[in-house]
Amino acid sequence: MNKRDQRFQIAVLAGDGIGPEVMGACLQVLEVLQERFDGSTLAFREVAGGAGLYQATGAALSEKGMAECRQADAILFGAAGLPQVRYPDGTEIATHLDLRAELALYAGVYPIRSYPRLPRVLADRRATEIDLVLVRELSEGLLCSRGRGVLEGDSVARETMLISRDGSRRVSEFAFRVAARRAKSRRRPGKVTCVDQANVLSSMAFFRKVFGEVAAAHPAIEAEFGYVDATAAKLVKSPWEFDVLVTENACGGAFSSLAAALAGSLSLAPTAEIGDQHAVFQPAHGSAPDIAGRGIANPVAQVLSAALMLDWLADQHGEPRLAHAARILEGAVDKAMSVIYPIAFGGQDGTEAITRAIIAHIRRA
């Protein structure tokens, strides 16, 4: 089959809350984007998953649904979780964590950037220069204890931190590859910051040691080290000084949300969860059931997650046209963000208006 005729199978999990709304907007955008190609490049298959499904069936993702995700070329995810729907141990439904474990996803990628027209969280004029990527180890760390915690009576609960050489090495290598790619596209030196608590935890000291070994094999990329607390303070004070950060699972969850908030909002931040064979792409925000159905959800993070998906598919399959499509999509979002004002920022533009603006700029590209 001619590569231009190749169709990539995309599993689509809209999920809960605003998930179906932002996913619907994203699929509209992708259908218009595909008009730029000869034929349909992406074939979408809806898969049920999330808290609503758990409430109805007792499973957040069926065995059939998991099999469809495993067979897909990529997975586009909306949002999962409803505050009132929980597992017996009190934790919320998090379908993407099930996918993460089942599909061996180990690198969480969180590109964070600011949009000059939107209100700045930081007063400094350089806040418009925020452009960083957080790489979060997903398979280990503290959060790998999910479902394995031990409650001793009603007085003590224990969780376990796991850090391995292989896990630390591969996520560090991934971070340096991201930095090298960014350095090439931006024509400036790259830098990777290892964020840890090596001063108090032996597991984090080991993570730092392995990172240092990987850094030595990448002399063209600057490597630096930062403790969690000091890095958090620096992120608040001057986030534009960072390029790529790499850290443990639980720390990464906090840092990704912090950085996205400093850049404006989680509604602007896409994410990718990547393994050797599979990948899931989703917005950084949650299901936000309090605003579901009101037409005010911002679909930008979901759309940009689709751009990350196109880039990953391009790398996996040697398809430069998909990388070109990702640039068209990102450019359309940039141009749309220069004319729209989302309701989340005090403006008047809701889901439909933002979607129309992105589509209009795709057609002009």
The 8 nearest C-alpha neighbors of each residue, nearest first, counted from 0:
[[1, 2, 4, 5, 3, 6, 7, 40],
 [2, 0, 4, 3, 5, 6, 37, 318],
 [3, 1, 5, 4, 0, 318, 6, 316],
 [2, 4, 1, 5, 37, 40, 36, 38],
 [5, 3, 2, 1, 6, 0, 38, 40],
 [4, 6, 2, 3, 40, 1, 7, 0],
 [7, 5, 40, 41, 42, 4, 8, 39],
 [6, 8, 41, 42, 72, 40, 9, 5],
 [7, 9, 42, 71, 72, 43, 41, 6],
 [8, 10, 43, 73, 74, 71, 72, 42],
 [9, 11, 74, 44, 68, 71, 45, 43],
 [12, 10, 45, 75, 46, 44, 76, 74],
 [13, 11, 76, 46, 14, 47, 77, 45],
 [14, 12, 77, 19, 18, 22, 76, 11],
 [15, 13, 79, 49, 78, 18, 12, 48],
 [14, 16, 79, 18, 286, 78, 80, 49],
 [17, 15, 288, 286, 291, 18, 287, 19],
 [16, 18, 291, 20, 286, 19, 287, 15],
 [17, 19, 77, 78, 13, 15, 14, 16],
 [20, 18, 13, 22, 17, 21, 23, 14],
 [21, 19, 23, 17, 22, 18, 24, 296],
 [20, 22, 298, 24, 23, 18, 19, 25],
 [23, 21, 25, 19, 24, 20, 13, 77],
 [22, 24, 20, 26, 21, 25, 19, 27],
 [23, 25, 21, 27, 22, 26, 354, 20],
 [26, 24, 22, 28, 302, 27, 23, 21],
 [25, 27, 29, 23, 28, 24, 30, 22],
 [28, 26, 24, 30, 25, 29, 23, 31],
 [27, 29, 25, 31, 26, 30, 358, 32],
 [30, 28, 32, 26, 31, 27, 33, 25],
 [29, 31, 33, 27, 32, 28, 26, 34],
 [32, 30, 28, 33, 34, 29, 27, 358],
 [33, 31, 29, 34, 30, 35, 28, 361],
 [34, 32, 35, 30, 31, 36, 39, 29],
 [33, 35, 32, 31, 36, 30, 37, 38],
 [34, 36, 33, 32, 37, 31, 324, 362],
 [37, 35, 34, 33, 38, 39, 40, 32],
 [38, 36, 39, 35, 3, 34, 4, 33],
 [37, 39, 36, 40, 4, 33, 34, 3],
 [38, 40, 41, 33, 6, 37, 36, 42],
 [41, 39, 6, 7, 5, 38, 33, 42],
 [40, 42, 7, 6, 39, 8, 43, 9],
 [41, 43, 8, 7, 9, 6, 40, 44],
 [44, 42, 9, 10, 8, 41, 11, 45],
 [43, 45, 10, 11, 9, 46, 42, 8],
 [44, 46, 11, 10, 12, 43, 47, 13],
 [45, 47, 12, 11, 64, 10, 44, 48],
 [48, 46, 12, 45, 64, 60, 52, 14],
 [49, 47, 60, 59, 14, 52, 12, 46],
 [48, 50, 79, 59, 14, 52, 51, 94],
 [49, 51, 53, 80, 52, 92, 81, 59],
 [50, 52, 54, 53, 49, 55, 15, 48],
 [51, 53, 55, 50, 54, 49, 59, 48],
 [54, 52, 59, 58, 57, 50, 56, 55],
 [53, 55, 51, 52, 56, 57, 50, 84],
 [54, 56, 52, 53, 57, 51, 58, 50],
 [55, 57, 53, 58, 52, 54, 59, 51],
 [56, 58, 53, 54, 55, 59, 52, 60],
 [59, 57, 53, 60, 56, 61, 52, 54],
 [60, 58, 53, 49, 48, 52, 50, 94],
 [61, 59, 48, 58, 64, 65, 62, 49],
 [62, 60, 64, 63, 58, 65, 59, 48],
 [61, 63, 65, 64, 66, 60, 67, 58],
 [64, 62, 66, 61, 65, 67, 60, 68],
 [65, 63, 61, 67, 66, 62, 46, 60],
 [64, 66, 68, 62, 67, 63, 69, 61],
 [67, 65, 69, 63, 68, 64, 62, 70],
 [68, 66, 64, 70, 65, 69, 71, 63],
 [69, 67, 65, 71, 66, 70, 10, 64],
 [68, 70, 66, 67, 71, 65, 102, 277],
 [69, 71, 67, 68, 66, 72, 8, 73],
 [72, 70, 68, 8, 73, 69, 9, 10],
 [71, 73, 8, 9, 7, 70, 74, 277],
 [74, 72, 9, 71, 278, 279, 10, 277],
 [73, 75, 279, 10, 9, 11, 280, 76],
 [76, 74, 11, 280, 279, 10, 281, 12],
 [75, 77, 12, 281, 280, 13, 11, 74],
 [78, 76, 18, 13, 281, 14, 22, 12],
 [79, 77, 18, 286, 14, 285, 15, 76],
 [80, 78, 49, 14, 15, 286, 93, 50],
 [79, 81, 50, 92, 93, 15, 49, 286],
 [80, 82, 84, 83, 50, 288, 15, 79],
 [83, 81, 84, 80, 91, 85, 288, 92],
 [82, 84, 81, 85, 91, 80, 50, 92],
 [85, 83, 81, 82, 50, 91, 54, 92],
 [86, 84, 91, 90, 89, 92, 83, 87],
 [85, 87, 88, 89, 90, 91, 92, 84],
 [88, 86, 89, 85, 90, 91, 84, 92],
 [87, 89, 86, 90, 85, 146, 91, 148],
 [90, 88, 87, 86, 85, 91, 84, 92],
 [91, 89, 86, 85, 88, 92, 87, 93],
 [92, 90, 85, 93, 86, 80, 84, 89],
 [91, 93, 80, 50, 85, 94, 49, 86],
 [94, 92, 95, 96, 79, 80, 91, 97],
 [93, 95, 97, 96, 49, 59, 92, 79],
 [94, 96, 98, 97, 93, 99, 79, 76],
 [97, 95, 99, 94, 98, 93, 100, 101],
 [96, 98, 94, 100, 95, 99, 101, 93],
 [99, 97, 95, 101, 96, 100, 102, 94],
 [98, 100, 96, 104, 97, 102, 101, 103],
 [99, 101, 97, 103, 98, 102, 96, 104],
 [100, 102, 98, 99, 103, 97, 104, 65],
 [101, 103, 99, 104, 100, 98, 277, 69],
 [104, 102, 100, 101, 274, 99, 105, 138],
 [105, 103, 274, 273, 99, 102, 272, 106],
 [104, 106, 137, 138, 274, 136, 273, 103],
 [107, 105, 273, 136, 272, 137, 135, 170],
 [106, 108, 272, 135, 134, 271, 137, 136],
 [109, 107, 134, 271, 270, 133, 106, 272],
 [108, 110, 270, 133, 132, 111, 269, 134],
 [111, 109, 132, 131, 133, 108, 269, 112],
 [110, 112, 131, 130, 259, 132, 268, 109],
 [113, 111, 130, 129, 262, 131, 110, 114],
 [112, 114, 262, 129, 127, 115, 263, 128],
 [113, 115, 116, 117, 127, 112, 336, 262],
 [116, 114, 127, 117, 113, 118, 119, 337],
 [117, 115, 114, 337, 118, 336, 338, 340],
 [116, 118, 115, 114, 119, 344, 340, 263],
 [119, 117, 120, 116, 344, 263, 115, 114],
 [120, 118, 121, 117, 122, 263, 126, 262],
 [119, 121, 261, 263, 118, 122, 262, 260],
 [122, 120, 119, 123, 126, 261, 124, 235],
 [121, 123, 124, 119, 120, 126, 125, 118],
 [124, 122, 125, 121, 126, 119, 127, 237],
 [123, 125, 126, 122, 127, 121, 128, 119],
 [126, 124, 127, 128, 123, 239, 129, 237],
 [127, 125, 128, 124, 123, 129, 121, 239],
 [126, 128, 125, 115, 113, 129, 114, 124],
 [129, 127, 126, 125, 239, 130, 113, 112],
 [130, 128, 239, 112, 113, 127, 126, 238],
 [131, 129, 112, 111, 128, 239, 113, 242],
 [130, 132, 242, 111, 243, 110, 241, 129],
 [133, 131, 110, 243, 109, 111, 242, 134],
 [132, 134, 244, 109, 243, 108, 245, 135],
 [135, 133, 245, 108, 107, 244, 174, 132],
 [134, 136, 107, 251, 246, 248, 245, 106],
 [135, 137, 248, 106, 247, 105, 170, 138],
 [138, 136, 105, 248, 106, 139, 135, 107],
 [137, 139, 105, 136, 143, 104, 140, 100],
 [140, 138, 143, 161, 137, 162, 141, 248],
 [141, 139, 161, 160, 248, 247, 142, 162],
 [140, 142, 160, 143, 249, 144, 159, 161],
 [141, 143, 144, 145, 140, 249, 248, 139],
 [142, 144, 139, 145, 141, 140, 138, 161],
 [143, 145, 142, 147, 159, 158, 141, 148],
 [146, 144, 143, 147, 142, 148, 158, 141],
 [145, 147, 148, 144, 143, 88, 149, 90],
 [148, 146, 144, 145, 149, 158, 143, 159],
 [147, 149, 158, 157, 146, 144, 145, 150],
 [150, 148, 157, 156, 151, 147, 158, 155],
 [149, 151, 156, 155, 152, 157, 148, 153],
 [152, 150, 155, 156, 153, 154, 149, 157],
 [151, 153, 154, 150, 155, 156, 149, 157],
 [152, 154, 151, 155, 150, 156, 149, 157],
 [153, 155, 152, 151, 156, 150, 157, 149],
 [156, 154, 151, 150, 153, 157, 152, 149],
 [157, 155, 150, 149, 151, 158, 148, 154],
 [156, 158, 149, 148, 150, 155, 159, 151],
 [157, 159, 148, 144, 149, 160, 156, 141],
 [160, 158, 144, 141, 161, 157, 148, 143],
 [161, 159, 141, 140, 162, 158, 144, 143],
 [160, 162, 140, 139, 159, 141, 163, 143],
 [163, 161, 140, 202, 139, 160, 206, 167],
 [164, 162, 166, 165, 167, 161, 139, 206],
 [163, 165, 167, 166, 168, 209, 162, 206],
 [164, 166, 168, 163, 167, 169, 170, 162],
 [167, 165, 163, 169, 168, 164, 170, 162],
 [168, 166, 164, 170, 165, 169, 206, 163],
 [169, 167, 165, 171, 166, 170, 164, 209],
 [168, 170, 172, 171, 166, 167, 173, 165],
 [169, 171, 173, 172, 167, 168, 136, 106],
 [172, 170, 174, 168, 173, 169, 210, 167],
 [173, 171, 169, 175, 170, 174, 168, 176],
 [172, 174, 170, 176, 171, 175, 169, 177],
 [175, 173, 171, 177, 176, 172, 134, 170],
 [174, 176, 178, 172, 177, 173, 179, 171],
 [177, 175, 179, 173, 178, 174, 180, 172],
 [176, 178, 174, 180, 175, 179, 181, 173],
 [177, 179, 175, 181, 189, 176, 180, 182],
 [180, 178, 182, 176, 181, 177, 175, 189],
 [179, 181, 183, 177, 182, 178, 176, 184],
 [182, 180, 178, 184, 183, 179, 185, 177],
 [181, 183, 189, 179, 187, 185, 188, 180],
 [182, 184, 186, 180, 181, 185, 179, 187],
 [185, 183, 181, 182, 186, 180, 187, 179],
 [184, 186, 182, 187, 183, 181, 188, 180],
 [187, 185, 183, 182, 184, 188, 181, 189],
 [186, 188, 182, 185, 189, 183, 184, 181],
 [189, 187, 182, 220, 190, 186, 221, 219],
 [190, 188, 182, 220, 178, 221, 179, 187],
 [189, 191, 221, 220, 242, 222, 243, 178],
 [192, 190, 243, 222, 244, 221, 223, 242],
 [191, 193, 244, 223, 224, 222, 194, 243],
 [192, 194, 224, 245, 244, 246, 225, 223],
 [195, 193, 225, 246, 226, 227, 245, 192],
 [196, 194, 226, 227, 197, 203, 246, 193],
 [197, 195, 226, 198, 203, 227, 199, 200],
 [196, 198, 204, 203, 200, 199, 195, 201],
 [197, 199, 196, 200, 204, 226, 201, 203],
 [198, 200, 197, 196, 201, 203, 204, 202],
 [201, 199, 203, 202, 197, 196, 198, 204],
 [202, 200, 204, 203, 205, 197, 199, 198],
 [203, 201, 205, 200, 204, 162, 206, 161],
 [202, 204, 197, 206, 205, 200, 201, 196],
 [203, 205, 197, 201, 207, 202, 206, 208],
 [204, 206, 208, 202, 203, 207, 201, 209],
 [205, 207, 203, 209, 204, 208, 167, 210],
 [208, 206, 210, 204, 205, 209, 211, 203],
 [207, 209, 205, 211, 210, 206, 204, 212],
 [210, 208, 212, 211, 206, 207, 168, 205],
 [209, 211, 207, 213, 212, 208, 171, 214],
 [212, 210, 214, 208, 209, 213, 207, 215],
 [211, 213, 209, 215, 210, 214, 208, 216],
 [214, 212, 210, 215, 216, 211, 209, 172],
 [213, 215, 211, 217, 216, 212, 210, 222],
 [214, 216, 212, 213, 217, 218, 211, 210],
 [215, 217, 214, 213, 218, 212, 219, 211],
 [218, 216, 214, 215, 219, 220, 213, 175],
 [217, 219, 220, 215, 216, 214, 221, 222],
 [218, 220, 217, 221, 188, 189, 179, 216],
 [221, 219, 189, 190, 218, 217, 222, 188],
 [220, 222, 190, 189, 191, 219, 223, 218],
 [223, 221, 191, 190, 192, 214, 220, 224],
 [222, 224, 192, 193, 191, 221, 225, 190],
 [225, 223, 193, 192, 194, 226, 222, 195],
 [226, 224, 194, 230, 193, 227, 195, 229],
 [225, 227, 195, 196, 229, 194, 228, 230],
 [226, 228, 230, 195, 229, 194, 196, 231],
 [227, 229, 231, 230, 226, 232, 196, 225],
 [230, 228, 232, 226, 231, 227, 233, 225],
 [231, 229, 233, 227, 232, 228, 225, 226],
 [232, 230, 234, 228, 229, 233, 227, 235],
 [231, 233, 229, 235, 230, 234, 236, 228],
 [232, 234, 236, 230, 235, 231, 237, 229],
 [235, 233, 238, 231, 232, 237, 236, 230],
 [234, 236, 232, 233, 237, 238, 231, 261],
 [235, 237, 233, 234, 232, 238, 121, 231],
 [236, 238, 239, 234, 233, 235, 240, 126],
 [239, 237, 234, 240, 241, 129, 235, 236],
 [238, 240, 129, 237, 241, 128, 130, 126],
 [239, 241, 238, 237, 242, 129, 234, 131],
 [242, 240, 239, 238, 131, 243, 244, 190],
 [241, 243, 131, 190, 132, 191, 244, 240],
 [244, 242, 191, 132, 133, 131, 178, 190],
 [243, 245, 192, 133, 191, 134, 193, 132],
 [246, 244, 134, 193, 135, 133, 194, 192],
 [245, 247, 194, 135, 251, 193, 136, 195],
 [246, 248, 136, 250, 140, 251, 135, 249],
 [247, 249, 136, 251, 140, 137, 250, 135],
 [248, 250, 252, 251, 141, 142, 247, 140],
 [251, 249, 253, 252, 247, 248, 254, 246],
 [250, 252, 254, 135, 248, 249, 253, 246],
 [251, 253, 249, 250, 255, 254, 248, 256],
 [252, 254, 250, 251, 256, 255, 257, 249],
 [255, 253, 257, 251, 256, 252, 258, 250],
 [254, 256, 258, 252, 257, 253, 251, 259],
 [257, 255, 259, 254, 253, 258, 260, 252],
 [258, 256, 254, 260, 255, 259, 253, 261],
 [257, 259, 261, 255, 260, 256, 254, 262],
 [260, 258, 262, 256, 265, 261, 257, 264],
 [259, 261, 264, 263, 257, 262, 258, 265],
 [262, 260, 258, 263, 259, 120, 257, 121],
 [263, 261, 113, 259, 260, 112, 258, 264],
 [262, 264, 260, 261, 120, 259, 119, 113],
 [265, 263, 260, 266, 259, 267, 262, 261],
 [264, 266, 284, 268, 267, 259, 283, 260],
 [265, 267, 264, 300, 268, 284, 297, 299],
 [268, 266, 300, 265, 299, 264, 269, 263],
 [267, 269, 300, 265, 283, 266, 111, 282],
 [270, 268, 282, 304, 300, 283, 303, 281],
 [271, 269, 109, 281, 108, 282, 280, 283],
 [270, 272, 280, 108, 107, 279, 273, 281],
 [273, 271, 107, 279, 278, 106, 104, 108],
 [274, 272, 278, 104, 106, 105, 271, 277],
 [273, 275, 104, 277, 105, 276, 103, 278],
 [274, 276, 277, 273, 104, 103, 278, 105],
 [277, 275, 274, 278, 102, 273, 103, 104],
 [278, 276, 274, 275, 102, 273, 73, 104],
 [277, 279, 273, 272, 73, 274, 74, 280],
 [278, 280, 74, 272, 271, 75, 73, 273],
 [281, 279, 271, 75, 304, 76, 270, 308],
 [280, 282, 76, 270, 304, 77, 301, 269],
 [283, 281, 269, 300, 301, 284, 270, 304],
 [282, 284, 268, 269, 265, 270, 281, 285],
 [285, 283, 265, 282, 266, 286, 78, 268],
 [284, 286, 78, 287, 283, 79, 80, 282],
 [285, 287, 16, 78, 17, 288, 79, 15],
 [288, 286, 289, 285, 16, 290, 17, 291],
 [287, 289, 16, 291, 290, 286, 17, 81],
 [290, 288, 287, 291, 16, 286, 17, 292],
 [291, 289, 288, 293, 287, 292, 295, 296],
 [292, 290, 17, 288, 16, 293, 289, 287],
 [291, 293, 294, 290, 17, 20, 16, 295],
 [292, 294, 295, 291, 290, 296, 349, 17],
 [295, 293, 350, 292, 349, 296, 351, 291],
 [294, 296, 349, 350, 293, 342, 297, 290],
 [297, 295, 350, 294, 298, 349, 17, 21],
 [296, 298, 350, 299, 266, 295, 349, 341],
 [299, 297, 21, 301, 300, 302, 350, 296],
 [298, 300, 302, 301, 267, 297, 303, 266],
 [301, 299, 267, 269, 282, 268, 303, 266],
 [300, 302, 282, 304, 298, 299, 303, 281],
 [303, 301, 299, 305, 25, 304, 300, 298],
 [302, 304, 306, 300, 305, 301, 269, 299],
 [305, 303, 269, 301, 307, 306, 302, 280],
 [304, 306, 308, 302, 303, 307, 309, 301],
 [307, 305, 325, 303, 309, 308, 304, 328],
 [308, 306, 304, 310, 305, 309, 311, 303],
 [307, 309, 305, 311, 306, 310, 312, 280],
 [308, 310, 306, 312, 321, 311, 307, 325],
 [311, 309, 322, 313, 307, 308, 312, 325],
 [312, 310, 308, 314, 313, 309, 315, 307],
 [311, 313, 315, 309, 314, 310, 316, 308],
 [314, 312, 318, 310, 321, 311, 317, 316],
 [315, 313, 311, 312, 317, 316, 310, 318],
 [316, 314, 312, 313, 317, 311, 318, 310],
 [315, 317, 318, 313, 314, 312, 311, 319],
 [316, 318, 313, 314, 315, 319, 312, 321],
 [317, 319, 313, 316, 320, 321, 314, 322],
 [320, 318, 322, 321, 313, 317, 323, 314],
 [321, 319, 323, 322, 318, 324, 313, 36],
 [320, 322, 324, 313, 323, 319, 309, 318],
 [321, 323, 310, 325, 319, 324, 320, 313],
 [324, 322, 320, 326, 321, 325, 319, 327],
 [323, 325, 321, 327, 322, 326, 320, 328],
 [324, 326, 306, 322, 328, 323, 327, 309],
 [325, 327, 329, 323, 328, 324, 330, 322],
 [328, 326, 324, 330, 325, 329, 331, 323],
 [327, 329, 325, 331, 326, 330, 324, 306],
 [328, 330, 326, 332, 331, 327, 325, 333],
 [331, 329, 333, 327, 332, 328, 326, 334],
 [330, 332, 360, 328, 334, 357, 329, 361],
 [331, 333, 335, 329, 330, 334, 357, 336],
 [334, 332, 330, 336, 331, 335, 329, 337],
 [333, 335, 331, 337, 336, 332, 330, 360],
 [336, 334, 332, 337, 356, 357, 333, 338],
 [335, 337, 333, 339, 334, 338, 332, 114],
 [336, 338, 334, 335, 116, 339, 333, 115],
 [339, 337, 336, 335, 340, 334, 356, 116],
 [340, 338, 336, 335, 337, 341, 348, 353],
 [339, 341, 346, 348, 347, 342, 338, 344],
 [342, 340, 348, 346, 343, 344, 349, 347],
 [341, 343, 346, 345, 347, 344, 348, 349],
 [342, 344, 341, 345, 346, 297, 295, 296],
 [345, 343, 342, 341, 346, 340, 118, 117],
 [344, 346, 342, 343, 341, 347, 340, 348],
 [347, 345, 342, 340, 341, 344, 348, 343],
 [346, 348, 342, 341, 340, 349, 345, 339],
 [349, 347, 341, 342, 352, 340, 346, 353],
 [348, 350, 295, 352, 351, 342, 294, 341],
 [351, 349, 295, 296, 353, 294, 297, 352],
 [350, 352, 354, 353, 349, 355, 294, 24],
 [353, 351, 355, 354, 348, 349, 350, 356],
 [352, 354, 356, 350, 355, 351, 349, 348],
 [353, 355, 351, 357, 352, 356, 24, 350],
 [356, 354, 358, 352, 353, 357, 359, 351],
 [355, 357, 359, 353, 335, 354, 358, 352],
 [358, 356, 354, 360, 331, 335, 359, 355],
 [359, 357, 361, 355, 360, 356, 28, 354],
 [360, 358, 356, 362, 357, 361, 355, 363],
 [359, 361, 331, 363, 357, 362, 358, 364],
 [362, 360, 358, 364, 363, 331, 359, 357],
 [363, 361, 359, 360, 364, 358, 31, 32],
 [362, 364, 360, 361, 359, 358, 331, 327],
 [363, 361, 362, 360, 327, 331, 330, 359]]
